[in-house]
């Protein structure tokens, strides 16, 4: 599984990663608690908890969900740090 990396800095808080040329994991600057990211693309919008690394809302094909959850799990610490910088 190959991911294309976006947004290392605090200033680029929207798309963090893009995969399969369609899907994006986004940490949105103007969002609401609890800490989460959005899996978007291909007509889907799934919210993934950064605390539990589980789907909070939305639906997507299981293969896409599993890839996204694996990536979020691997980058959970950095994503939570980014969230805390946006929402101190």
C-alpha positions as CSV (number, residue, x, y, z in Angstrom):
1,X,0.0,0.0,0.0
2,X,1.4,3.3,-1.1
3,X,0.6,6.7,0.4
4,X,1.5,10.1,-1.0
5,X,2.4,12.5,1.8
6,X,1.1,16.0,2.1
7,X,1.3,18.7,4.7
8,X,4.2,18.3,7.1
9,X,3.7,21.7,8.7
10,X,1.1,23.2,11.0
11,X,0.3,25.7,8.3
12,X,-1.0,23.0,6.0
13,X,-3.7,21.4,8.1
14,X,-6.1,20.1,5.5
15,X,-5.0,17.1,3.5
16,X,-2.5,15.1,5.4
17,X,-2.3,12.1,3.1
18,X,-3.7,11.0,-0.3
19,X,-4.0,7.3,-1.4
20,X,-5.4,5.4,-4.3
21,X,-5.5,8.7,-6.3
22,X,-8.9,9.3,-4.9
23,X,-9.0,9.3,-1.1
24,X,-7.7,11.9,1.4
25,X,-7.2,12.0,5.1
26,X,-7.9,15.5,6.3
27,X,-7.5,17.3,9.5
28,X,-9.6,20.4,9.1
29,X,-8.7,23.7,10.6
30,X,-12.2,24.8,11.5
31,X,-13.7,21.7,13.0
32,X,-15.2,20.5,16.3
33,X,-14.2,18.2,19.1
34,X,-13.6,15.4,19.8
35,X,-10.3,15.0,17.9
36,X,-10.8,13.4,14.5
37,X,-9.9,13.4,10.9
38,X,-12.0,13.0,7.8
39,X,-11.6,10.3,5.2
40,X,-12.9,11.9,2.0
41,X,-13.0,11.3,-1.8
42,X,-15.1,9.2,-4.1
43,X,-18.2,10.6,-2.7
44,X,-17.5,9.6,0.9
45,X,-17.0,11.5,4.1
46,X,-16.1,9.4,7.1
47,X,-15.0,10.7,10.5
48,X,-12.3,8.8,12.3
49,X,-11.5,9.3,16.0
50,X,-7.9,10.2,16.7
51,X,-8.3,8.9,20.3
52,X,-9.7,5.4,19.5
53,X,-8.8,5.1,15.8
54,X,-12.3,4.0,15.0
55,X,-15.0,5.2,12.6
56,X,-17.2,7.8,14.3
57,X,-19.6,8.5,11.5
58,X,-20.0,7.7,7.8
59,X,-19.6,4.7,5.6
60,X,-17.0,3.6,3.0
61,X,-15.9,0.3,1.5
62,X,-14.2,-1.9,4.1
63,X,-10.9,-2.0,2.2
64,X,-10.7,1.8,2.1
65,X,-11.7,2.1,5.8
66,X,-9.0,-0.5,6.7
67,X,-6.3,1.3,4.8
68,X,-7.3,4.7,6.3
69,X,-7.4,3.3,9.9
70,X,-4.0,1.6,9.5
71,X,-2.5,4.9,8.3
72,X,-4.1,6.9,11.1
73,X,-3.0,4.3,13.7
74,X,0.6,4.6,12.4
75,X,0.5,8.4,12.6
76,X,-1.8,8.9,15.5
77,X,0.7,10.7,17.7
78,X,1.5,13.4,15.1
79,X,-2.1,13.8,14.2
80,X,-3.1,14.4,17.8
81,X,-0.3,16.9,18.2
82,X,-1.5,18.7,15.1
83,X,-5.1,18.7,16.5
84,X,-3.9,20.1,19.8
85,X,-2.1,22.9,18.0
86,X,-5.3,23.9,16.2
87,X,-7.5,23.5,19.3
88,X,-5.4,24.3,22.4
